[in-house]
């Protein structure tokens, strides 16, 4: 836990415990023991265990937002920053990603708020990527951000199958085999960069869907 404040140690301890053992085993005593403080400080700093959970969600969302914005800035800088795997290799967010994988299957107001925050953040950094010239504009930025985020979070929930099928641990990317990680990134880039549909079929689909929406 280092020399961080008691509030930060409690938050990070909760994230670590949820990431390792899931929500069912999260208790005030376990959080306090791992943080090296008294359990009463949870109520003092967060009001309740629900307040602690919301603080964890806010922290995870802020880290994702920062990392996405930093990645876009690095790409804008050119040079070695164009390496698409750099951020993944240098990431130190094992507990954060494991925490997300553990809580996303919970149907609660807290998780809904977290996902809504992530969608809003995705909409914002996709707009940054548009400005940087890396992403094509869209007529519906909010829906695009929601679809991309749902795909990403769905893969995270299925991370055990991703590891089995692709030999990539989405909850601990820096520990994944570099070759497997590169292949995963290449397949993702192929789908997002060149698309899955042929231009002719995409045009047909666009025509059909436009009629449905009119």
C-alpha positions as CSV (number, residue, x, y, z in Angstrom):
1,X,0.0,0.0,0.0
2,X,3.0,2.3,0.3
3,X,2.8,5.7,1.9
4,X,-0.5,6.8,0.3
5,X,-3.3,8.3,2.3
6,X,-5.6,6.0,4.2
7,X,-8.4,6.9,1.8
8,X,-6.4,5.9,-1.3
9,X,-5.2,2.7,0.4
10,X,-8.8,1.7,1.2
11,X,-9.9,2.4,-2.3
12,X,-7.0,0.5,-3.9
13,X,-7.4,-2.4,-1.5
14,X,-11.1,-2.8,-2.4
15,X,-10.2,-2.8,-6.1
16,X,-7.5,-5.4,-5.6
17,X,-9.8,-7.7,-3.6
18,X,-12.7,-7.4,-6.1
19,X,-10.3,-8.1,-8.9
20,X,-8.9,-11.2,-7.2
21,X,-12.0,-12.7,-5.4
22,X,-15.1,-11.0,-6.9
23,X,-17.7,-8.9,-5.2
24,X,-19.2,-11.6,-3.0
25,X,-16.1,-11.7,-0.7
26,X,-15.7,-8.0,-0.4
27,X,-16.0,-7.0,3.3
28,X,-15.1,-4.0,5.3
29,X,-12.7,-6.1,7.5
30,X,-10.8,-7.6,4.5
31,X,-10.5,-4.1,2.9
32,X,-9.2,-2.6,6.1
33,X,-6.8,-5.4,6.8
34,X,-5.2,-5.2,3.3
35,X,-5.0,-1.4,3.6
36,X,-3.5,-1.6,7.0
37,X,-6.0,0.7,8.7
38,X,-9.1,0.3,10.9
39,X,-12.4,-0.6,9.3
40,X,-14.0,2.5,10.9
41,X,-12.1,4.6,8.3
42,X,-14.3,3.3,5.6
43,X,-17.3,5.0,7.0
44,X,-15.2,8.1,7.8
45,X,-13.9,8.5,4.2
46,X,-16.7,7.0,2.1
47,X,-19.8,6.9,4.3
48,X,-20.5,3.2,3.6
49,X,-19.3,0.2,1.6
50,X,-21.5,1.5,-1.3
51,X,-19.7,4.8,-1.1
52,X,-16.4,2.9,-1.3
53,X,-17.6,1.0,-4.4
54,X,-18.6,4.3,-6.1
55,X,-15.2,5.7,-5.3
56,X,-13.6,2.6,-6.8
57,X,-15.7,2.9,-10.0
58,X,-14.8,6.6,-10.3
59,X,-11.1,5.8,-9.9
60,X,-11.2,3.1,-12.5
61,X,-13.1,5.3,-15.0
62,X,-10.6,8.1,-14.5
63,X,-7.6,5.8,-15.1
64,X,-9.2,4.5,-18.4
65,X,-10.0,8.1,-19.5
66,X,-6.4,9.2,-18.8
67,X,-4.8,6.3,-20.5
68,X,-7.0,6.7,-23.6
69,X,-6.3,10.4,-23.9
70,X,-2.6,9.9,-23.3
71,X,-2.5,7.2,-26.1
72,X,-4.1,9.7,-28.5
73,X,-1.6,12.4,-27.6
74,X,1.3,10.0,-28.1
75,X,0.0,9.0,-31.5
76,X,-0.3,12.7,-32.4
77,X,3.3,13.1,-31.4
78,X,4.5,10.6,-34.1
79,X,7.7,8.6,-34.0
80,X,7.9,5.7,-31.6
81,X,4.6,6.8,-30.1
82,X,2.9,5.2,-33.2
83,X,3.7,1.8,-31.6
84,X,0.1,0.5,-31.0
85,X,1.2,-2.0,-28.2
86,X,3.3,0.5,-26.2
87,X,0.5,1.5,-23.9
88,X,-0.5,-2.1,-23.3
89,X,3.0,-3.2,-22.5
90,X,3.6,-0.3,-20.1
91,X,0.2,-0.5,-18.4
92,X,0.2,-1.2,-14.7
93,X,-3.5,-1.8,-14.3
94,X,-4.0,-5.5,-13.6
95,X,-6.2,-4.9,-10.6
96,X,-8.2,-2.2,-12.4
97,X,-9.0,-4.4,-15.3
98,X,-9.8,-7.4,-13.1
99,X,-12.0,-5.2,-11.0
100,X,-14.0,-4.2,-14.2
101,X,-14.3,-7.9,-15.3
102,X,-15.7,-8.8,-11.9
103,X,-18.3,-6.0,-11.5
104,X,-19.6,-5.8,-15.1
105,X,-22.0,-8.8,-14.7
106,X,-23.7,-7.1,-11.7
107,X,-27.0,-5.5,-12.6
108,X,-27.0,-2.6,-10.2
109,X,-27.3,1.2,-10.2
110,X,-23.6,1.5,-9.4
111,X,-22.6,-0.6,-12.4
112,X,-25.0,1.2,-14.7
113,X,-23.6,4.5,-13.6
114,X,-20.0,3.2,-14.2
115,X,-20.9,2.0,-17.7
116,X,-22.7,5.3,-18.5
117,X,-19.5,7.2,-17.4
118,X,-17.3,5.0,-19.6
119,X,-19.6,5.6,-22.6
120,X,-19.4,9.4,-22.1
121,X,-15.7,9.2,-21.8
122,X,-15.4,7.0,-24.9
123,X,-17.5,9.5,-26.9
124,X,-15.1,12.3,-25.8
125,X,-11.8,10.5,-26.7
126,X,-13.3,9.3,-30.0
127,X,-13.9,12.9,-30.7
128,X,-10.2,13.6,-29.9
129,X,-9.3,10.8,-32.3
130,X,-11.4,12.3,-35.0
131,X,-9.6,15.6,-34.6
132,X,-6.3,13.8,-34.7
133,X,-7.3,12.2,-38.0
134,X,-7.3,8.6,-36.8
135,X,-11.1,8.0,-36.7
136,X,-13.7,8.7,-39.3
137,X,-16.6,11.1,-38.3
138,X,-20.0,9.6,-37.6
139,X,-23.5,11.0,-37.6
140,X,-24.2,9.4,-34.2
141,X,-21.2,9.7,-31.9
142,X,-23.0,8.6,-28.8
143,X,-24.3,5.4,-30.3
144,X,-20.9,4.6,-31.9
145,X,-19.2,5.1,-28.5
146,X,-21.8,2.8,-26.8
147,X,-21.4,0.0,-29.4
148,X,-17.5,0.1,-29.2
149,X,-17.6,0.1,-25.4
150,X,-20.1,-2.8,-25.2
151,X,-17.9,-4.8,-27.6
152,X,-14.8,-4.1,-25.5
153,X,-16.5,-4.8,-22.1
154,X,-18.1,-7.9,-23.5
155,X,-14.7,-9.2,-24.4
156,X,-13.5,-8.3,-20.9
157,X,-16.3,-10.3,-19.3
158,X,-15.4,-13.3,-21.5
159,X,-11.7,-12.9,-20.7
160,X,-11.2,-16.5,-19.8
161,X,-12.4,-17.6,-23.2
162,X,-10.2,-14.9,-24.8
163,X,-7.2,-16.4,-23.0
164,X,-8.2,-19.9,-24.1
165,X,-8.9,-19.0,-27.8
166,X,-6.3,-16.2,-28.3
167,X,-3.7,-16.8,-25.6
168,X,-4.2,-13.2,-24.4
169,X,-5.1,-12.4,-20.8
170,X,-7.3,-9.2,-21.2
171,X,-7.1,-8.7,-17.4
172,X,-3.3,-8.6,-17.5
173,X,-2.1,-7.6,-21.0
174,X,1.5,-6.8,-20.0
175,X,1.9,-10.5,-18.8
176,X,0.6,-11.9,-22.1
177,X,2.9,-13.4,-24.7
178,X,4.1,-10.5,-26.9
179,X,3.5,-12.5,-30.1
180,X,-0.1,-13.4,-29.1
181,X,-0.7,-9.8,-28.0
182,X,0.5,-8.6,-31.4
183,X,-1.7,-11.0,-33.2
184,X,-4.7,-9.9,-31.1
185,X,-4.0,-6.3,-31.9
186,X,-3.5,-7.1,-35.6
187,X,-6.9,-8.9,-35.8
188,X,-8.6,-5.9,-34.0
189,X,-6.9,-3.4,-36.3
190,X,-8.0,-5.5,-39.4
191,X,-11.6,-5.4,-38.3
192,X,-11.7,-1.7,-37.2
193,X,-9.3,-0.4,-39.8
194,X,-10.4,-2.1,-43.0
195,X,-13.8,-3.3,-41.9
196,X,-15.5,-6.7,-42.2
197,X,-18.0,-6.0,-45.0
198,X,-17.1,-5.3,-48.6
199,X,-18.0,-1.8,-49.8
200,X,-20.8,-3.1,-52.0
201,X,-22.4,-5.1,-49.1
202,X,-22.0,-2.2,-46.7
203,X,-23.7,0.1,-49.2
204,X,-26.6,-2.3,-49.4
205,X,-26.9,-2.5,-45.7
206,X,-26.8,1.2,-45.4
207,X,-29.7,1.6,-47.8
208,X,-31.8,-1.0,-46.0
209,X,-31.1,0.5,-42.6
210,X,-31.8,4.0,-43.8
211,X,-35.2,3.0,-44.9
212,X,-35.9,1.3,-41.6
213,X,-34.9,4.5,-39.7
214,X,-36.8,6.9,-41.9
